[in-house]
């Protein structure tokens, strides 16, 4: 028998939008050994191979949609899932003709009562509340029962102080239930707000497709938002947009990769790594304290190895191409670092790296202004000059740290905030001001270490901290010496003279009481001998976290206020 005839006899594939791969069948499970055809690459595949490989096409890597219970099997420990609210009945508030019959047919066909499965499970022994949408049931559209099940699950999670993980896969609000469906957006969002106010973790996982009212409610409210590769994610569907604007959309529009670039999700995770990634996030949000040390008040210290005569020499050293950059310190000082992306408004600014890590067992939020290690990286990271979305990303991570009672450690290395036209259009000044304003009141310990250049408000936006430390050959100033000379003397060529006048060296600033500690550097200081610095730095960070970890929120914020009030 020809292969084409086999497909005609065996396949049950939906005729949905181009590029969509489905294993949709009259049975809830893919029959063993049954041949299928990938709608994306057209290859012949065996269903059993797909099932054993996370429902991914073995030929092109395209993702099939996953049934709710299969999804739970993929991420939860075997035998730990306890389903909740299975028997809720779906109403027909509009008395929509044929709706009840449609529901009954879907229930019989899929074995589901509704478009979402909720309950409690364990991931490597950690208890979580799970909610998984199933696209076989009216495209997992959100009607009253879907909204009710999510709200109840989140409320129980709040009561039991458990993290929530919701897997979105939906066509949006359910048209057959009209305004009642719309109200589920508010219901689910309000339940998640209470869960968040209780200081609890919510992870949202976006799968293909996540659209409409689901995108505009619970799907985009996660403390951490992950997505599967190439998933369609958007408010209005691509067909609606094209019909509205009368234009063809660009390739990749509204896909996961598009959202990552535009700052709306934290990361894209391939399905085989999803359980491992969820577990890492869960563990990073477990409470913990730095062990070791005696917690005694440390003396302010000035360490200087290199007695250079000229401030300009320090400026030049702070700008050296082979000087360690922010990512180097993150790698050397922390373990289990997981980078999070985006400001949730416009973009993911690569001039700032941020995420969650562990420092000697203690979960911390780490944020670094990021220069590159070569020309290509420097261009990609805009030479360490953040745009407004970079500062907004940093602030988002700081507020997240406050919610989960994590200390914040910032590494500053920037010539200054980016001053381009587009930065002004998107509110550079407001973004910097908002960071300074919010950092002044953060209820967790905040430490800033200036590792290279500390230029102007672009540096202060990550240095409104309990303490600020500097490396010996770093600088911290109102603006660059070139800018200072240009403004006051109308001659940028006098930058060398300006550096002497500005008192911008670590030694100067320590004497002025602007910074608390100065750490000596080897000469020359490169990535090859970074451990000479990070070894001492780690001990000092440990002492800082122990001392400030013993303080109340009131004392933390008062110390920070007094620090700047007395300057």
KAGIFEN-V763640 format. One record per pair of residues at least 6 apart in sequence whose C-alpha atoms are under 8 Angstrom apart, sorted by the first residue. I is the first residue (numbers start at 1). J is the second residue. If there is no record, write none. Layout:
I;J
I;J
//
This chain:
6;35
7;35
7;36
7;37
10;34
10;35
10;36
11;35
11;36
11;37
12;23
12;24
12;25
12;26
13;22
13;23
13;24
13;25
14;22
14;24
18;39
18;40
19;39
19;40
20;39
20;40
20;64
21;38
21;39
21;40
21;62
21;63
21;64
21;65
22;38
22;39
22;64
22;65
23;30
23;36
23;64
23;65
24;136
26;109
26;110
27;109
27;110
28;67
28;109
28;110
28;111
30;47
30;48
30;51
31;47
31;48
32;47
32;48
33;46
33;47
33;48
34;46
34;47
34;48
35;44
35;45
35;46
35;47
36;44
36;45
36;46
36;47
37;43
37;44
37;45
38;44
38;45
38;57
40;60
40;62
41;59
41;60
43;59
45;57
45;58
45;59
49;58
50;56
50;57
50;58
53;272
54;74
54;271
54;272
55;63
55;64
55;65
55;66
56;62
56;63
56;64
57;63
57;64
65;135
65;208
66;134
67;134
67;135
67;136
68;116
68;117
68;132
68;133
68;134
69;117
71;132
72;81
72;132
74;275
75;123
75;274
75;275
76;121
76;122
76;123
76;124
76;275
77;121
77;122
77;123
77;124
77;125
80;120
80;121
80;122
81;119
81;120
81;121
81;122
82;119
82;120
82;121
83;117
83;118
83;119
83;120
84;117
84;118
84;119
84;120
84;153
85;118
85;119
85;149
86;113
86;117
86;118
87;113
88;113
88;145
89;113
89;145
90;114
90;144
90;145
91;144
92;99
92;100
92;176
92;177
93;177
93;180
94;176
94;177
94;178
96;176
96;177
99;176
106;112
106;137
106;138
107;113
107;114
107;137
110;136
110;137
112;137
114;137
114;145
114;146
115;133
115;134
115;135
115;136
115;137
115;138
115;139
115;140
115;141
115;142
115;146
116;131
116;132
116;133
116;134
116;140
116;146
116;149
117;130
117;131
117;132
117;133
117;134
118;129
118;130
118;131
118;132
118;149
118;150
118;153
119;129
119;130
119;131
119;153
120;127
120;128
120;129
120;130
121;127
121;128
121;129
121;130
122;128
123;275
123;279
124;279
126;282
127;162
127;163
128;157
128;162
128;163
128;164
128;165
129;153
129;154
129;157
129;162
129;163
129;164
129;165
130;153
130;164
130;165
130;166
130;167
131;150
131;153
131;164
131;165
131;166
131;167
132;166
132;167
132;168
133;140
133;167
133;168
133;169
133;170
134;140
134;169
134;170
135;169
135;170
139;169
139;170
139;171
140;169
140;170
140;171
140;172
141;170
141;171
141;172
141;173
141;174
142;170
142;172
142;173
142;174
142;181
142;184
142;213
142;214
143;173
143;174
143;177
143;180
143;181
143;184
144;177
144;180
144;181
144;184
147;181
147;184
147;185
147;187
147;188
148;184
148;187
148;188
150;188
151;187
151;188
151;191
151;192
154;164
154;191
154;192
154;195
155;191
155;195
157;163
157;164
157;195
158;194
158;195
158;198
158;200
161;200
162;200
162;201
163;200
163;201
163;202
163;203
163;282
164;201
164;202
164;203
165;202
165;203
165;204
165;205
166;202
166;203
166;204
166;205
166;219
167;204
167;205
167;206
167;207
168;204
168;205
168;206
168;207
168;210
168;214
168;219
169;206
169;207
169;208
169;209
169;210
169;211
170;208
170;209
170;210
170;211
170;212
170;214
171;209
171;210
171;211
171;212
171;214
172;210
172;211
172;212
172;213
172;214
172;215
173;181
173;182
173;212
173;213
173;214
174;181
175;181
182;213
185;213
185;214
185;216
185;217
185;218
186;217
188;217
188;218
189;217
189;218
189;221
192;218
192;221
195;201
196;202
196;403
197;403
199;403
199;404
200;404
201;223
201;285
202;222
202;223
202;224
203;222
203;223
203;224
203;225
203;226
204;219
204;220
204;221
204;222
204;223
204;224
204;225
204;226
205;219
205;225
205;226
205;227
205;228
206;219
206;225
206;226
206;227
206;228
206;231
206;233
207;227
207;228
207;231
207;232
207;233
208;228
208;230
208;231
208;232
208;233
209;231
209;232
209;233
210;219
210;231
210;232
210;233
210;234
211;232
211;233
211;234
211;235
211;236
211;237
212;234
212;235
212;236
212;237
213;235
215;233
215;234
215;235
216;235
223;400
224;265
224;266
224;340
225;265
225;266
225;267
226;265
226;266
226;267
226;268
226;269
227;256
227;265
227;267
227;268
227;269
228;256
228;268
228;269
228;270
228;271
229;255
229;256
229;257
229;268
229;269
229;270
230;252
230;255
230;256
230;257
231;255
231;256
232;254
232;255
232;256
233;254
233;255
233;256
233;259
234;254
238;249
238;254
242;248
242;249
252;258
256;268
257;268
259;265
260;266
260;267
260;268
260;341
260;342
260;347
260;348
261;342
261;347
261;348
262;342
262;344
262;345
262;346
262;347
262;348
263;341
263;342
263;343
263;344
263;345
263;346
263;347
263;348
263;349
264;341
264;342
264;343
264;344
264;345
264;346
264;347
264;348
265;341
265;342
265;344
266;339
266;340
266;341
266;342
267;340
267;341
269;277
280;336
281;338
284;356
284;357
284;358
284;363
285;363
285;404
286;363
287;362
287;363
288;361
288;362
288;363
289;361
289;362
289;363
290;359
290;360
290;361
290;362
290;542
290;545
290;546
291;360
291;361
292;542
293;542
293;543
293;546
294;543
294;546
295;543
295;546
295;547
296;543
296;547
297;547
298;543
300;516
300;517
301;516
301;517
301;518
301;519
302;507
302;510
302;517
302;518
302;519
303;472
303;517
303;518
303;519
303;520
304;472
304;507
304;518
304;519
304;520
304;521
305;472
305;520
305;521
305;522
306;521
306;523
308;314
310;500
311;496
311;499
311;500
311;503
311;504
311;505
312;496
312;497
312;499
312;500
314;473
314;474
314;475
314;505
315;453
315;473
315;474
315;475
315;499
317;323
317;473
317;474
318;451
318;452
318;453
318;473
318;474
318;475
319;452
319;453
321;373
321;374
322;373
322;526
322;527
323;525
323;526
323;527
324;525
324;526
324;527
324;530
325;370
325;371
325;372
325;373
325;413
325;451
325;452
326;368
326;369
326;370
326;371
326;411
326;412
326;413
326;451
327;353
327;368
327;370
328;527
329;534
330;337
330;366
331;337
332;531
332;534
333;359
333;534
333;538
334;357
334;358
334;359
334;360
335;357
335;358
335;359
336;356
336;357
336;358
337;355
337;356
337;357
337;358
338;355
338;356
338;357
339;353
339;354
339;355
339;356
340;353
340;354
340;355
340;356
341;348
341;353
341;354
341;355
341;393
342;348
342;349
342;389
342;390
342;393
343;389
343;390
343;392
343;393
343;394
343;396
344;393
345;389
346;389
347;389
348;389
348;390
348;393
349;381
349;386
349;387
349;389
349;390
349;393
350;370
350;380
350;381
350;382
350;386
350;390
351;369
351;370
351;371
351;380
351;381
351;382
351;383
351;384
351;385
351;386
351;387
351;390
352;367
352;368
352;369
352;370
352;381
352;384
352;386
352;390
352;391
352;393
352;394
353;367
353;368
353;369
353;370
354;365
354;366
354;367
354;368
354;393
354;394
354;397
355;365
355;366
355;367
355;397
356;363
356;364
356;365
356;366
357;363
357;364
357;365
357;366
358;364
360;542
363;406
363;407
364;401
364;406
364;407
364;408
364;409
365;397
365;398
365;401
365;406
365;407
365;408
365;409
366;408
366;409
366;410
367;394
367;408
367;409
367;410
367;411
368;410
368;411
368;412
368;413
369;384
369;385
369;386
369;411
369;412
369;413
369;414
370;381
370;383
370;384
370;413
370;414
371;377
371;378
371;381
371;382
371;383
371;384
371;413
371;414
372;378
372;379
372;380
372;381
372;383
372;384
378;384
383;414
384;413
384;414
384;415
385;414
385;415
385;416
385;417
385;418
385;458
386;416
386;417
386;418
386;458
387;417
387;418
387;423
387;428
388;423
388;426
388;427
388;428
388;429
388;431
388;432
389;431
391;431
391;432
391;435
391;461
392;431
392;435
395;435
395;438
398;408
398;439
398;442
399;442
401;407
401;408
401;444
402;442
402;443
402;444
405;443
405;444
406;444
406;445
407;444
407;445
407;446
407;545
408;444
408;445
408;446
408;447
409;446
409;447
409;448
409;449
410;446
410;447
410;448
410;449
410;462
410;463
411;448
411;449
411;450
411;451
411;462
412;448
412;449
412;450
412;451
412;452
412;453
412;454
412;459
412;462
412;463
413;450
413;451
413;452
413;453
413;454
413;455
413;459
414;452
414;453
414;454
414;455
414;458
414;459
415;453
415;454
415;455
415;456
415;458
415;479
415;480
416;454
416;455
416;456
416;457
416;458
416;459
416;479
417;428
417;455
417;456
417;457
417;458
417;459
419;428
432;457
432;458
432;461
433;461
435;461
435;462
436;460
436;461
436;462
436;464
439;464
439;465
440;464
440;465
440;557
440;560
440;561
441;557
442;557
443;553
443;554
443;556
443;557
444;553
444;556
445;465
445;466
445;545
445;548
445;549
445;556
446;465
446;466
446;467
447;463
447;465
447;466
447;467
447;468
447;469
448;462
448;463
448;465
448;467
448;468
448;469
449;468
449;469
449;470
449;471
450;468
450;469
450;470
450;471
450;474
450;475
450;476
451;470
451;471
451;474
452;471
452;473
452;474
452;475
453;474
453;475
453;476
454;460
454;474
454;475
454;476
454;477
455;475
455;476
455;477
455;478
455;479
455;480
456;476
456;477
456;478
456;479
456;480
457;478
464;560
465;560
466;556
466;559
466;560
466;563
467;515
467;516
467;560
468;514
468;515
468;516
468;517
469;515
469;516
469;517
469;518
469;519
470;506
470;515
470;517
470;518
470;519
471;506
471;518
471;519
471;520
471;521
472;505
472;506
472;507
472;518
472;519
472;520
472;521
473;505
473;506
473;521
474;505
474;506
475;504
475;505
475;506
476;504
476;505
476;506
476;509
477;502
477;503
477;504
481;492
481;495
481;496
481;498
481;499
481;502
482;492
482;493
482;494
482;495
482;498
483;492
483;495
484;492
484;495
484;498
485;491
485;492
485;493
485;494
485;495
485;498
486;492
486;493
503;509
506;515
506;518
507;518
509;515
510;516
510;517
510;518
513;567
514;567
519;533
519;537
520;533
521;532
521;533
522;529
522;532
522;533
548;556
//
